[in-house]
Amino acid sequence: MEKRTSQPLTLYFLIRTSELLGALIYVQLLPMWMPLTWFLLMAATDTWGAWRVTRPDFKTLAPERRKSIYRQCVWQSTAAVGSSAYLLYVPGNYAAHALLGTFLMCSAVIVAMWGVRDVQRTAVAVALILLPSGIRMIAEGVVVGHWGIPLLAAAGLGLGVMIVYTTKLYADRLAKELALRERAERASEAMAQVSLSKSRFFAAVSHDLRQPVHAIGLYLDPLVRALATHQDPSVHRAIDGIRHSWRALDDLLSQVLDLTRLDAGTMEACNEPVDLAMVIRSLVLQHSVSAERAGVRIIALVKPDQWVWADELMLKRILSNLLDNAIKYSVHGQKVVVAVRWAADQWRIQVRDAGPGIPEAAQASIFEEFVQVGNDARDRQHGYGLGLAIARRFAGLMGGSLHVRSRPGHGCCMSLSLRGVPVPVAKPATASRGLLGLESGDSVVSIEPIPSLGFTSVLFVEDDPLVADAMIQLLEGWGLQVRHVETAAEAMVQSSFGEVAICDVRLPNGASGVELGGMLRNTGKQVILISGETGAEVAAAAAASNLALLSKPVSAEKLSQALQALDRDVASV
Ligand code: ADP
């Protein structure tokens, strides 16, 4: 059998005891049946009410029905309290009137507290409690000509009115607060909706946007090669301009797409033990050219055996951004220091510079998207204000944090904190993810030497004519024989052609390039997938099938590196 809801029994007996004591006082002033009847009436109504609301099935009733039962209980109790005007009224006895008045006022206050959101009913309940005895006391005072009694009653009734008025004020305030909260909730829902639409919009356009950027990158290599010997300097200037614009477009697109993936929650950190010394050494090397150009010296204070729990690609992206900024904001002759410190159970990687620093008021906002300090003209040379926003979110995904400390005029110190891990016995294979060249900094257009590849023919699967044409021109420029098909079915028909297959991931008729890649590999081919998708699923699927994956836009350099890596894999088998 279901249990009855537990009652506050102690409170129940406490109330009954006080009522009994009250009744005993009045027994001496009135005929015994009157206080006794009052006591029984009070106990009966309260017990009946308590029994109704603690029944096991009470909680299963509809909210409206439950509310109505509560109201009935209150009406019964207030009517019982109001009956005191007859049953506990001692004519001509001030002390008894004062006691009765106090009891009635307390009851009225309790009812007002209970019914604060329902002022009309509260007013009726308070009237039920106070009016009968008030009227009686006024009547008696007038009849016996004793004005003290009507004054006492008038004061009691006035207090009753005040209770209702205060209740109303309080109820109004509550209603206002509730309306404000509802408005805030609606606004935040609308904001969330806008943000979701924004993410969806970027996710939707990202694929289409990547195609032409990807194609421009591929067309650039043959163009640069063809015009390398051109005499006219304006041609070289134009080519340089196109290179820089492509690079800027590629950077911005990659950063916006990263943000889209972060917003959509599709990006996850693949944490593993990472050797800080190795990462920092390679980054310092990578930034040495730009540092030298700016006349800045990079000093790395890092010891071996400092390992963190991190996603190596994300860690490199964060530190690369911090180094970029530190070099960018330093002046000729200054130093940039990369230091690693142990704090609690974390390694704190600090990138310090002696540049202009960041005003205190702006230190929190630099981690927001598109925020740049002192670049109101939005000069693209200074970046887009996205680097730190992405870096902080990457740090969060890895379970770490990114903070800034800076005194304007005295440089800036960016600290990335990541959980430290013991030095592993054998270093895990970092290429396990099957991702190649995620770093936007890799995609530099330059006159690359024609790659020397250990194969001569490529089966190329791509349905976008613009991208296909650019890729064919590039591959043929490298002396490769290319057979181009548009669909997965055509690719399988032509599967005997080529030692290597390059497949777009999204193919016509809903076919998956990852699946096709797996099938082509089974025919003995080496496979590279190229994807414009922003989700983590594609990367995970490619990694699961152990296929190399390049993210669009892909530069000639990136592609050549990936093809040469295939060569090495073949050689090492
Ligand atoms: P950006 O690509 O514009 O550098 P970031 O998100 O990396 O974007 O940085 C945001 C802003 O933070 C910068 O525009 C700059 O005002 C400020 N900032 C970042 N690093 C430094 C630094 N080392 N010294 C001074 N200001 C910095």
Residues whose N, C-alpha, C, O or C-beta is under 5 A from the ligand:
A	BS01	ADP	N325 A326 Y329 G355 G357 I358 I366 V371 Q372 V373 H382 G383 Y384 G385 L386 G387 L388 A389 C412
